[in-house]
Amino acid sequence: MKKRRGHVTATKLAAYLFLLPGFLFFCFSILIPFFMGIHIAFTDWNGINYDYNYVGFQNFIGMFKDQRIAQPIRNSLVFALIGVVAGTVFSLGMALLANSREAKAGKFVRTVFFIPVCFSAVLTAFIWKFIYKEVFFNAFGIKSPLGNPDWVIPAIILMGLWNSSGINMLIYYSGLKNIPTDLYEAAMIDGASTMQKFRTITLPLLTPAFSVCVTLTLTSYLREFAMTLSATEGGPGGASRTLAIYVYENLYKFSKAGYGQAVALVFALFCILLGNAVSRFFRKREVEM
């Protein structure tokens, strides 16, 4: 018995030792900067000098008086709304195609549509800037939508779909594979159409996949930063400036690090609450097989 207990203790110790490097990296890269950001949010630090003063909740109160913040908030919400709807339809469509009876088509779809996931957001932005500027203009005589205030957000969302939909596709594909074929066979015997089978069997049993994909897609588009900054820097005329870019500008361009941290803190809290609410909404509707 003593040997058994000693073996269990050694196993737990080894597990904690393996977790230690990752935990230290998490603390160094995320946890410590997060608490430092909370501290800075209550100061007037400009991000350069060592000296700063505590201003209490002045930065948070200033958010409600800042007229410039309205457009970034609206843009972030538009990104999230269009991105979630388009991303869900696009990813689920690819998953259905990959799950088709044609094995060759399924393998082709899984391979081709997952390749862009390997590209970084910055590289994706440069690739699509070239496509929008050179290919569209030379082939169709159409100017780049990145320079059009009405089309810049849909154009960036298209870039995001190309870059990240492969991950959601695999999640939906895994969910489709877990649906028992007996249910489809029974529905076929009852004379159900393809749309009826999709609405009454596929969608309800894919709710766990929706819980993951919709939540991740929503929070990802709310935090949209790198791709938009690389493609347009928030332009033209602020038409694609998201709240994340607005925080970045306050931190590094306007020398208002304290205010920028306050906005970032409120924004992070909003994303956490919204993500939890959306996840809970779908989890309550999950169907057990």
C-alpha positions in Angstrom: 0.0 0.0 0.0 2.8 2.4 0.9 4.5 1.7 -2.4 1.2 2.4 -4.2 0.7 5.7 -2.5 4.3 6.6 -3.2 3.8 5.8 -6.9 0.6 8.0 -7.1 2.4 10.9 -5.3 5.4 10.7 -7.7 3.0 10.6 -10.7 1.2 13.7 -9.5 4.5 15.5 -8.9 5.6 14.6 -12.4 2.4 15.9 -13.9 2.7 19.2 -12.0 6.3 19.5 -13.1 5.3 19.1 -16.8 2.6 21.7 -16.3 5.0 24.2 -14.6 6.6 25.6 -17.8 3.3 26.3 -19.4 1.9 27.8 -16.3 4.9 30.1 -15.9 4.6 31.2 -19.5 0.9 31.9 -19.0 1.7 34.0 -15.9 4.5 35.9 -17.7 2.6 36.6 -21.0 -1.0 36.9 -19.8 -1.7 37.0 -16.1 1.0 39.5 -15.0 0.3 42.0 -17.9 -3.4 41.7 -17.2 -3.1 42.8 -13.6 -0.6 45.5 -14.6 -3.1 46.8 -17.1 -5.8 47.0 -14.3 -3.3 49.1 -12.3 -2.5 51.4 -15.3 -6.2 51.9 -16.0 -6.6 54.0 -12.9 -3.7 56.4 -13.8 -2.9 59.1 -16.3 0.2 57.3 -17.6 1.2 58.3 -21.2 3.0 55.1 -21.9 6.5 56.7 -22.1 7.4 58.5 -18.9 8.1 56.7 -15.6 5.9 59.2 -13.7 2.2 59.0 -13.5 -0.7 60.0 -11.2 -3.7 58.1 -10.0 -6.9 59.5 -11.3 -9.4 57.0 -9.9 -12.3 56.3 -12.2 -11.7 59.3 -14.4 -10.6 57.2 -17.4 -13.8 55.0 -17.1 -16.0 58.1 -16.8 -14.2 59.6 -19.8 -15.4 56.7 -22.0 -19.0 58.0 -21.8 -17.9 61.5 -22.9 -15.6 60.3 -25.7 -17.4 60.9 -29.0 -14.6 59.1 -31.0 -15.3 55.8 -29.4 -18.8 55.4 -30.9 -17.6 54.5 -34.4 -15.1 51.8 -33.3 -17.9 50.2 -31.1 -20.3 50.2 -34.0 -17.7 48.7 -36.4 -16.8 46.0 -33.9 -20.5 45.0 -33.5 -20.9 45.0 -37.3 -17.8 42.8 -37.6 -19.2 40.4 -35.0 -22.7 40.2 -36.5 -21.8 39.7 -40.1 -18.8 37.5 -39.2 -20.8 35.1 -37.1 -23.6 34.7 -39.6 -21.3 34.4 -42.6 -18.8 32.2 -40.8 -21.5 29.8 -39.5 -23.0 29.4 -43.0 -19.7 29.1 -44.7 -18.1 26.7 -42.3 -21.2 24.5 -41.9 -21.5 24.4 -45.7 -17.9 23.2 -46.1 -18.5 20.6 -43.4 -21.6 19.3 -45.1 -19.6 19.1 -48.4 -16.7 17.3 -46.7 -19.2 14.9 -45.1 -20.8 14.1 -48.5 -20.9 10.5 -49.7 -18.3 11.4 -52.3 -15.2 10.5 -50.4 -12.8 12.2 -52.9 -14.8 15.4 -52.7 -14.7 15.3 -48.9 -11.0 14.8 -48.7 -10.4 17.6 -51.2 -12.6 20.0 -49.3 -11.0 19.2 -46.0 -7.5 19.7 -47.4 -8.1 22.8 -49.5 -10.1 24.8 -47.1 -7.9 24.0 -44.1 -4.7 25.2 -45.8 -5.4 28.9 -45.2 -5.6 28.3 -41.5 -1.8 27.9 -41.6 -1.3 31.5 -42.7 -1.0 34.3 -40.2 -3.5 37.2 -40.1 -0.8 39.6 -41.4 0.1 37.4 -44.3 -3.6 36.9 -45.1 -4.0 40.7 -45.2 -1.1 41.2 -47.6 -2.4 38.4 -49.9 -5.9 39.8 -50.1 -4.7 43.3 -50.5 -2.9 42.2 -53.6 -6.0 40.3 -54.8 -8.3 43.2 -54.2 -5.9 45.8 -55.7 -4.4 44.0 -58.7 -6.6 41.0 -59.6 -10.0 42.7 -59.2 -8.8 45.9 -61.0 -7.0 44.2 -63.9 -9.6 41.5 -64.4 -12.9 43.4 -63.8 -11.8 47.0 -63.6 -13.1 47.1 -60.0 -11.3 49.3 -57.4 -10.3 47.7 -54.2 -13.2 47.4 -51.7 -10.7 48.2 -49.0 -10.8 51.8 -50.1 -14.6 51.9 -50.0 -16.1 52.9 -46.7 -19.3 50.9 -47.5 -17.5 47.7 -48.5 -14.4 47.6 -46.4 -15.8 45.6 -43.5 -17.4 42.9 -45.7 -14.1 42.7 -47.6 -12.1 42.2 -44.4 -14.7 39.6 -43.2 -14.2 37.7 -46.4 -10.5 37.6 -45.7 -11.2 36.3 -42.2 -13.5 33.6 -43.5 -10.8 32.4 -45.9 -8.2 32.4 -43.1 -10.1 30.9 -40.2 -13.2 28.9 -41.4 -11.2 25.7 -41.7 -11.1 25.3 -37.9 -14.8 25.6 -37.6 -15.3 23.3 -40.5 -13.4 20.5 -38.7 -15.5 21.1 -35.6 -18.8 20.9 -37.5 -17.4 17.9 -39.5 -16.6 16.0 -36.3 -20.1 16.8 -35.1 -21.6 15.4 -38.3 -19.6 12.2 -38.0 -21.0 11.7 -34.5 -24.6 11.8 -35.6 -25.9 8.2 -35.9 -26.8 7.2 -39.4 -29.8 5.3 -38.0 -31.6 8.5 -37.5 -31.3 9.5 -41.1 -32.4 6.0 -42.3 -35.5 6.2 -40.1 -36.3 9.7 -41.4 -35.9 8.4 -44.9 -38.3 5.6 -44.3 -40.8 8.1 -42.9 -40.5 10.1 -46.2 -38.6 13.1 -44.8 -37.1 15.4 -47.3 -33.4 16.5 -47.3 -34.3 19.8 -45.7 -36.5 18.2 -43.1 -33.7 15.8 -42.1 -31.3 18.8 -41.9 -33.7 20.8 -39.8 -34.9 18.1 -37.4 -31.8 15.9 -37.1 -28.6 17.6 -38.2 -29.1 21.1 -36.6 -30.3 19.9 -33.2 -27.5 17.4 -32.9 -24.9 19.9 -34.0 -25.8 22.2 -31.1 -22.6 21.3 -29.1 -20.6 22.3 -32.2 -22.5 25.6 -32.5 -21.7 26.3 -28.8 -18.0 26.2 -29.6 -17.9 27.7 -33.1 -20.4 30.6 -32.6 -18.8 31.6 -29.3 -15.2 31.6 -30.6 -16.2 33.3 -33.9 -18.2 36.0 -32.0 -15.4 36.9 -29.6 -12.8 36.6 -32.4 -14.6 39.2 -34.6 -15.3 41.5 -31.6 -11.5 41.5 -31.0 -10.6 42.0 -34.7 -7.2 43.7 -34.8 -4.2 42.3 -36.7 -5.8 41.6 -40.1 -7.7 45.0 -40.2 -4.6 46.9 -39.0 -2.5 45.3 -41.6 -5.0 45.8 -44.4 -6.4 49.3 -43.8 -5.0 50.6 -40.4 -8.7 51.3 -39.6 -9.4 53.3 -42.7 -10.7 54.7 -45.0 -11.8 57.5 -42.7 -12.1 55.2 -39.7 -14.7 53.0 -41.5 -12.9 49.8 -40.3 -11.5 51.1 -37.1 -12.4 48.5 -34.5 -12.4 48.9 -30.7 -9.1 46.9 -30.5 -7.5 49.3 -33.0 -8.8 52.2 -31.0 -7.2 50.8 -27.8 -3.9 50.4 -29.8 -4.0 54.0 -31.0 -4.6 55.4 -27.5 -1.7 53.3 -26.2 0.9 54.0 -28.9 -0.2 57.0 -31.0 -2.1 59.3 -28.7 0.1 58.6 -25.6 -3.0 57.9 -23.5 -2.0 54.5 -22.0 -4.2 54.9 -18.9 -7.3 55.6 -20.9 -6.5 52.9 -23.4 -6.1 50.4 -20.7 -9.5 51.4 -19.2 -11.2 50.9 -22.5 -9.4 47.6 -23.0 -10.5 46.4 -19.5 -14.2 47.3 -20.1 -14.0 45.7 -23.5 -12.5 42.5 -22.2 -15.2 42.3 -19.5 -17.9 42.8 -22.2 -16.4 40.0 -24.3 -16.2 37.6 -21.4 -19.9 38.2 -20.4 -21.2 38.1 -23.9 -19.2 34.9 -24.7 -20.5 33.2 -21.6 -24.1 34.2 -22.4 -23.9 32.9 -25.9 -22.2 29.7 -24.8 -24.9 29.1 -22.1 -27.7 29.8 -24.6 -26.5 27.0 -26.9 -25.6 24.6 -24.1 -29.2 24.8 -22.7 -30.4 23.6 -26.1 -27.9 20.7 -26.6 -29.6 17.4 -27.4 -28.2 14.2 -25.8 -27.8 11.2 -28.1 
